[in-house]
């Protein structure tokens, strides 16, 4: 957990991260499924914003069948939607989160990546569906 410099009205001392649910092998010690953020009482009030970073690793990769390995996979793209190839169908995705406020009320949501924005090493600025491309008439 890294406190973000873009946070508004909070300091790094206002928030503490604790981890839970140690991931089983092939994960290594210190890789967890859960993280809880606790705030100094009264510090996280209206008009304030927390921005933070956290390392996200791929639990089981496809690069060491049959069980895979835990590998560094800190791409936010993995936390969002996916494009199925060659169909171009976009699937949903995201990181679910929930919280409990000081008064006991709860909230939840999903952080989602905007798929198809910007450049990636895999697709450059986007995929071309080869099936569709070869079926179109020549100009």
C-alpha positions in Angstrom: 0.0 0.0 0.0 1.4 3.4 -1.0 -0.4 6.6 0.0 -1.0 8.7 -3.1 0.3 12.3 -3.4 -3.0 13.3 -5.1 -5.0 12.6 -1.9 -7.0 15.6 -0.7 -7.2 16.6 3.0 -5.5 13.4 4.3 -2.0 12.5 5.3 -0.3 9.2 5.1 -0.6 9.0 8.9 -4.4 9.1 8.6 -4.7 5.6 7.0 -3.3 2.2 7.9 -3.5 -0.8 5.6 -3.7 -4.4 7.0 -3.8 -7.5 4.9 -5.9 -10.7 5.3 -6.6 -14.1 3.8 -3.1 -15.3 2.9 -3.2 -16.7 -0.6 -2.3 -20.5 -0.8 0.5 -21.9 -2.9 1.8 -21.2 -5.5 1.6 -17.7 -3.8 4.4 -16.9 -1.5 4.2 -15.5 2.1 3.0 -11.9 2.0 0.6 -12.3 -0.9 -3.0 -11.8 0.3 -6.5 -11.8 -1.1 -7.8 -9.0 1.2 -6.8 -5.6 2.4 -8.5 -3.4 5.0 -7.9 0.4 5.2 -8.5 1.9 8.6 -8.7 5.7 9.1 -7.9 7.8 12.1 -11.3 8.7 13.6 -12.7 11.8 12.1 -10.0 12.1 9.4 -11.9 10.9 6.4 -14.8 13.3 6.1 -16.8 15.0 3.3 -14.7 16.7 0.7 -11.6 14.5 1.3 -10.2 12.0 -1.2 -7.8 9.1 -0.8 -5.6 8.1 -3.7 -3.4 5.1 -3.3 -1.5 2.4 -5.1 -1.1 -1.3 -4.3 0.8 -4.1 -6.0 -1.5 -6.7 -7.6 0.0 -10.0 -8.6 -1.5 -12.6 -10.8 -2.4 -15.6 -8.6 -2.0 -18.3 -11.2 -0.5 -17.5 -14.5 -0.8 -19.5 -17.7 3.0 -19.7 -18.1 3.6 -22.8 -15.9 0.8 -25.3 -16.4 -1.1 -27.0 -14.9 -1.3 -24.9 -11.7 0.6 -21.7 -12.8 2.8 -19.6 -10.7 2.3 -16.3 -8.8 3.9 -13.6 -10.8 4.2 -9.8 -10.8 1.2 -8.6 -12.7 0.6 -5.0 -11.7 -1.3 -3.9 -14.7 -4.6 -2.2 -14.0 -5.8 -3.7 -17.2 -6.1 -7.0 -15.3 -8.6 -5.4 -13.0 -11.0 -4.4 -15.7 -12.8 -5.7 -18.7 -11.4 -7.9 -21.3 -11.8 -8.1 -25.1 -12.3 -11.6 -26.4 -10.5 -12.2 -29.7 -11.3 -12.5 -32.5 -14.9 -11.7 -31.7 -14.2 -8.3 -30.2 -16.8 -8.9 -27.4 -16.0 -6.9 -24.3 -16.6 -8.7 -21.0 -17.1 -6.9 -17.7 -14.7 -7.0 -14.8 -13.3 -5.0 -11.9 -12.2 -5.1 -8.3 -15.0 -5.3 -5.8 -14.7 -3.3 -2.6 -16.8 -2.7 0.5 -16.6 -0.5 3.6 -18.1 0.3 6.9 -18.5 3.8 8.1 -18.1 5.1 11.7 -21.9 5.0 12.2 -22.0 1.3 11.1 -23.5 1.9 7.7 -21.9 0.1 4.8 -21.1 0.7 1.2 -19.8 -1.2 -1.8 -18.8 -0.8 -5.4 -16.5 -2.0 -8.2 -13.4 -0.2 -9.5 -13.3 -0.7 -13.2 -10.7 0.0 -15.8 -11.9 1.7 -19.0 -11.1 -0.9 -21.6 -9.9 0.3 -25.0 -8.3 3.5 -23.9 -4.7 4.4 -24.8 -1.8 2.2 -25.8 -0.8 -1.3 -24.7 2.2 -3.4 -25.6 -0.1 -6.2 -26.7 -2.4 -4.3 -29.1 -0.8 -0.9 -29.7 -3.8 1.5 -30.0 -6.3 -1.3 -30.6 -6.9 -4.7 -32.2 -8.0 -5.2 -35.8 -10.5 -8.0 -36.1 -8.9 -10.0 -38.9 -12.1 -12.0 -39.7 -14.0 -8.8 -40.3 -11.2 -7.1 -42.1 -10.8 -9.9 -44.7 -14.5 -10.1 -45.3 -14.9 -6.4 -46.2 -14.9 -5.3 -49.9 -11.8 -3.6 -51.2 -12.0 0.2 -51.5 
